[in-house]
Amino acid sequence: MSDFRQPPDLPVPDAWTMHNDTERCVRAVRSKDARFDGWFFTAVLTTRIYCRPSCPVVPPKAANMTFYPSAAACQQAGFRACKRCRPDTSPGSPEWNARADSVARAMRLIQDGVVDREGVPGLAARLGYSARQVERQLLAELGAGPLALARSQRAQTARVLIETTELPMAEVAFAAGFSSIRTFNDTVREVFALAPGELRSRAARGGRTPGTSGAISLRLPYRAPLTPGNLFGHLAATAVPGVEEWRDGAYRRTLTLPHGHGIVALTPQSGHIDCRLSLTDPRDLTQAISRCRRLLDLDADPVAVDEQLRSDPLLAPLVDEGPGRRVPRTVDPAEFAVRAVLGQQVSTAAARTHAARLVRAHGIPVEDPEGGLTHLFPTSEALAGLDPEALALPRSRRTTLTTLVAALADGSLRLEEGADWTDVRTELAALPGFGPWTVEVVAMRALGDPDAFLPTDLGIRRAAEQLGLPATPAALTARADRWRPWRAYAVQYLWTVDDHPINHLPA
């Protein structure tokens, strides 16, 4: 298993190193190692087709293989997606969720649809660079610029809509973000070597049928292993009534999206997550999928994480008991920050009650054909005008909440996929009532920093005592240095020491 890994002090190879290490890539392809799906792509010079490393076909000769860091780079070089392994649907590279540099921030923003909505200038402005600098950085590492990366994403969105809905092709084209039917047709043919109509016919022959009641049904792949207990258990235990629920083995929630809203149902299955989306505007499909993947941390590399954490004898038994734990994240960083404040120094049940009151008073009502979900979580703008005296919170907590929503509403604090983790920590710490626990839990779940750590958390300190560790924040922080850069995942394992509902799938 360690044959394709860096030494322990560098548990995750960066994308640049990986696709340039021909020997390691060839070995991964020959062993059909699914752990490397999304890390790199194999382009076959003789067939002009590109594949994921785990493609089930007989591997080509090494001399006929070349490797690229992204599907977009393969497409730019004139290769078409393999019809067997569908490389365009492989899990995303874990690089973009594990790094804090400008390229990783750019990729998170592109995945959230910023280029489609705001163009390359908008992406560059959010990163604090010029458009030329962003183009140059992405080309150097990924072999494709922001427009090509966004185009590749539009092609995949189009494929999902073609195969899982009955929308007319013209509607599919514009929903996927294409500016014209001709561009849509040309791109689909170029990327998949099939016309849009042929893709739909092929999907029907393969047994894939459109979702019921206008819903879009698809599978969200992930890298194994995955232990769903803490992931879905946490989401279900902290679900805000009206916005989230656990029903019939699925986590359901409402989504606020750029062009409208949606309802998603996520069901853990072996090898994938079943995802059923109902959207008021199909243009939001890309963003909805991206946010669901972020919520469930599906692009993580659990093998690399668990190898690092197993190096500590105290954590090894916890990892072995339930490997592949993910960090439950969020579909909306601003929403999570508000909920983190509501949850300060109160029980999970009390935090849900406070949040439900805000939802009923300030959330936008929605219709749920299945019943159970009633509102979108209120936006920062909607909460900016709330009367602090109406909040059943201590006065200091009211000040913390109103200061936070004011900063979010006026844009002085930006919590988004491409945020700079260090800068946001500094900005949060300057707000009244934001101590180390609140700052770090926002960094962990809202920003997705895999190295966020909670040494003052009572659950972590109780776990440390039971494991025979000194339970002071200073001692925990010192011990946690060996868990870097995956301290947020260590938190998930430490929380399992307590038999809490967040660690188990609900009945």
N, C-alpha and C positions, 0 to 999 in steps of 0.2 A: 504493500500500500504506500510505503514511503518512497518507492522508486521514482515517482514523478513529483516529489516535493523538494522544496528548498530545505537547508538545514534548519534546526529548531529555532534559531534566532531570526529567521526570515520565513515564517510559516506559509506566507502567501506570495507566490511569484507575481511580479507586476506584468501587466499585459504586454509591455514592450519586450521584456525578457522572454516571456512564454512563447510568442509566435516566432521569435527569432532563434529559439533553441530547437533546431531541426531534429536532432536525435531524440529529444524528449517527446516532441510532437509525434514523430513517427511511431514511437513505442506506445504512446497513448492511443493512436489510431489503430494500430495492430491489435491492441488488447480491448478495443471498443470501450474505453473507459469513460462512462457517462459523467464522472466527476468533472471532466474537463469541458463538457458542453458549455458553450458560452465564453470559455477562456480564450479559445482560438477557433478558427474555421479552416478546414482542409479544402483547398482548391485543386482539382484534378486537371492537369494540363491537356490530357488527351481527350477528355469528354467535355471540358469547359463547364463542369458542374462543381458546386461547392457543397460541402457536407459538414455535419457536426462530427466530433471525434468518435461518437458511439454509433455511427451509421452501420446498419446491419449488413450492408453489401460487403463482398470480398474486398479488402483493402487494396488499393492500387500499388504499383511498385513505388518505392521511395523516390526514385528519380522523376516520377510523374506527379509528385505531390509538391505543392507550395502552400505556405501558411499565411493567414491574415488575421489581424486582431479584431475584425468586426465584419458583420455581414455586409455592411455598406461598402467596405473596402473591396470585398469580393465582387459585389455588383458593379462597382466603378471599374474594376479590372476586366469586366466582360463575362463573369461567371454567372450561371443560373443556379437557383436553389434546387437541391436534390428533392425529387418527389417522394422518396422513401423516408428519409429521416427528417424532412422539413426543418432545415437548420435555422430558418427565420423564426421558429417557435421555441428555440432552446432557451433555457433560463438565461437571464442577463448576467453579464460578468460581475462577480462579487467585488471587483475592483471599485466600482463606482459607489458602493455603499460603505467601503472600508477606508476610503481615502478622503482627505480634506483639501486637496490641491485644486487648482482651477479647472483642470481637465475633468476630474471626477465631479465637481460641482456643475460643470457644463453638461455632462452626460445626464445627471439627475434632472436638470432643467429641461433638456431635450426630451427625455422620457416623459416628462409631465406636460409636453406639448407647447413649450414656450416659443420655439421657433415658428410653429404653425400659427400661433396667435400674435406674436410680436415681431417676428422676423429675426434675422441675425443681429441687427442693431439692438433689439430689445434684449436678446440673450447677453450680448456684450455689456450692455449697461448694467444688468443685474450682477455681472461678475466684476465690474469695475475695470474692464479692459477695452481696448479698441476692437472693432470687428476683425481687423487684420490680425491682431495678436491672437484672438480666439481661433480664427481659421488656421493660423500657423501651428498653434499648440495641438489642435485636434488632428491635423494632417500628420504631424510628426509622430504622434502616439497611436492613432487609430487608422491611419491611411485614408481618411475621409474627412471632409469638412462638415460643418453643422448642417448645411443644406442637404448634403448627401445622406447624412445620418437621419435627418428628419424624413427624407424621401423614403428611406428603407423602412422606417417606422410606419409611414403612411401606407406603404405596400402591404405590410403585415396587417394593419387595421382593415384595409380593403379586403384582404383574404378572409379575415374573420367574418366581416359583414356579408361577403359573397356566400360563404359556406354555412352560416348559421342563421341567416334571415332571408325573407322573401322580398326585401327591398328591391325596387327596380335599379338597374345598374347606374342610371344617372344619379339617383339618390345616394347610392353607395359611393360613387366617385366624390361627390361634394362632402358627404359625411366623413370620408377618410381624409379630407383636406386637400384634394386635388383641385386645381383651378379650372380644369376643363375635362370633358369626356375623353378627348383625344389623348391628353397627357396620362389620364387614368389607364386607358387601354394600352398605350405604349409601355407604361411602366409595368403593368401586370404581366404583359407578354415578355418583357425583357427580364424581369426578376424570376418569374415562375415558368417560363417557356410554355405557357398556356394562355388562351384568351379568357377573359372573365367568365363568359358563358361555359367554357370548358371546365373551369375550376368548379363552378356550381354543379355541373353534371357529374363530375368526378366525385364530389362530396356526396351527392345523392346516391351514387352507386356504392359508395363506401359505407352507407348506412347513417350518415350524418344528416339529421333533419332539423329544420328551423325550430326555434324554441316556441313554446306555447304562449298565448296572450301577448305576443309582441316581445317576449323576453329573448335575450341573446344568451345562449348556453355555450360555454367553452371550458377547456381544461387549462389550469395554470400549473405548468411544470415546476419542479423544484429539484434540487440536488439531495439525494438520500445520504444519510438517514434524516427522518423528521419525526419527532415525538410531539404529537399534536396536543397533548394534555395541557401543558402550561400555556400554549399559544391560544387555543380556543377557550380553555378554562379561564384564563385571565380576562379575555374579552367578554365572556358571558358573565363572569362574576361582577364586573364593573360596568355592565351595560346600562346606559341611561334610558329609562322607560320612555317610549315614544320615538326614540332615535335608533335604538338597538334592541335586539332580542335574540334568544336562543330558542329555536323551534325545530322539532323533528330532526335533530342531528345537524342543523345548519345555523351558522351565525348570520343574522340578517341585520342590515342597517340602511339608513338613508344617506345619500351622498349629495353634497353641494358641488356643482360642477360649473365650468366656465360658461356653457350655453344653456344650462337648465339644471335639472336634478335627476337623481336616479335612486333605485333600490337594488341592493345586491344581496344575494344569498350565497354563502361560502361553506362548502361541505368538505371535510377532510376525507380523502380516499387514499388508497395505496398507490403511490407514485405520482399523484397529482391532487390538486384541489378543484373540485367542481365549482364553477362560478356561473351563476345565473343573474344576468343584469337586465333591469328594465330601465330604459332611459327616455326622458322626454325629448331629447335631441340626440340622434345617433352620432353627431360630430364629437360628442364627449366620450366615445368609446375608448380611444387611446388613453385619455387621462384617467378614466375609471379603472381600466386594467392596471395601469401603472400604480395607481394609489392602492388598489387591492394587493398588488404584489408587495408594495412597501409595507402595508399594514401587517402582512403575514411574514415579512422578512424572507421572501421566497428566493431571493438571489444570493443568499448567504452560502458560504462554503463550509458546511458543518464538519467535514473531515479535518480541514486545517484548524478550525476552532477547537474541536475536541482533542486533537493531538496535542495542542499547546496546553490545554487545561489539564489533560491527563498527566502532564509532566509534574504536577503537584500531587504528591501522594494523598493529600487530604481531599482533593477534588476528584481524583480518579474514580473512586467507587460511585460517586454521584453521576459522573459522566457515563460510566458503564451501565448504570441502572436505566438510564433513559437518554441515549445519545441523540444528538441532532436537535437539541432544544433551540428555539428561535427567540428573538426579542420581539414581543408584541409591540407594534408601533402604532401608527395612526394614519387616517386618511386626510387629516387636516391639522397641520402643526399649531395653528392659532387656536383651534378648538381644544387641542390637548393642553395647551398652556393654561387656558381658562379652567379646565377640569382639574389640572394639577393644583391650582390655587384653592379651588373648592375642596380638594381632598387633604389640604394641610391639617395635620393633627386631629383628624376625625376618622371614624371607621369607614369602611367601603360602603356600607349601607347609607350612612349619613351623606357621604359625597354624592352618591346616586340621587338622594332626595334633593339636595341643593341644586344639582344639575337639572333634574326634572322640573323644578320650579322655574328655572330660567328658560327652559325649553317651552313650557306651556305659556309663559308670559311674552317671550320675545322670538320664538322660533316660527318659521313659516310653515303653515299646515300643508300636508301632502296627503294624497289618496294612496292607500295601499290595498290593492285588490284582494290580498290575502289576509288583511286585517293585522293589527298589532303595532304597526308603525304609523305615527301620526304627524311627525314634524321633522323638519331639518333643524340641526343644531344652529342656534342663532349666530349670525355673523358678528364680527367685532364692531362693525358700524351700527348694527342693531343694539348691541349691548352698551355702546358708548353713551347712550342717552338714558341709561337706567337710573332709577332713584336709589342711591345707596342705602337710604333708610328703609327701603322695602326688602332688603336682604336680611335673612335671618342668620347673620354672621356676626362674629365679634367685630368691633369697630376697626381694629387694625387690619383684619382680613378684608373688610369692605374697601379700605384704602388701597390695599394691594390689588384687589380685583379691578377697581375702577381706574387705577393708574395703568395697569396692564392693558385693559381694553382701549383706553385712550391712546396709548402708544401704538397699539396695533392698528387702530382706526385711522390715525393721522399719518401712518407710514414711517414714524420715527423708529419703530421696531418691526423688522421684517422676518417672520418665521416662514421659511419656504424650503423646497427641496434643495436649492442650490446655496443655502445660507452658509456663511463661514462660521464653523463651529466655535472657534476661539472668540471671534468678535461678538457673537450672540451671547455667549456665556458672560462676557464683560458687560454687555448691555443689560442682561437680565439681573446680574448681581447688583447693578446700580439702582434697580427698582426697589421701593420699600417692601419689606416682607419676603423678598426672594433670598432665602438662605441657601447653603450648599445643597441640601437635599432637593429643593425645588429646581434649582438650576440644573443639577445633574439628571434628574428624572426627565426634564424637558429635553436636555441634550440627548438622552438615551432614546426616548420614544418619539419625540416630535422631530428632532433633527436627524436621528439615526446614527449617532456616533457610537461605533461598536466598542469604544474604550471608556464610555461613561461609567462612573462608579459611584456607589451610594454607601460610603463607610458609616454614615450616621443613621442609616435605616435600621429600625428596631428589629425587623425580621432578619436582616443580615447579621446583626450583632447577636441575636439569639442563636442563629445557625452557627456562628463562630464559636460560641461558648459550648454548644453541643459537640462540635468537632474538636474541641480542645485548643482552640486558638484564642489568643488575647483579643478581647472584644472592644478595645478602645478604637476610635477612628484612626488614630495615628498608627497603631499596630496593624489594623486591617489594611490600611493604605500601603504600608511597607510590605506586607505579605502579598498584596495584590499586584505588586510590581512584576512578579513572575508570570502573571496571567495576561499581560499586555501582548498585543493590542486588543484583547477580547474580554476586557473586564465586564462589559455589559452582559456577555453570555455567562460569565462566572456568577453574576447576580442571579440569573435564572436558575442555575443549578443550586445555589445556596438557598434560594427560597423554597426548594423542594424539601429541605430538612423539616420545615413546619408542614403539618398536614392541613393545608389551607385549600379552599375551593378553587383558588386560582391555578392550582397545580393539576387539576383533573378535568377531563371532559364532563360536562353536565350530563345527568341521566336523560 
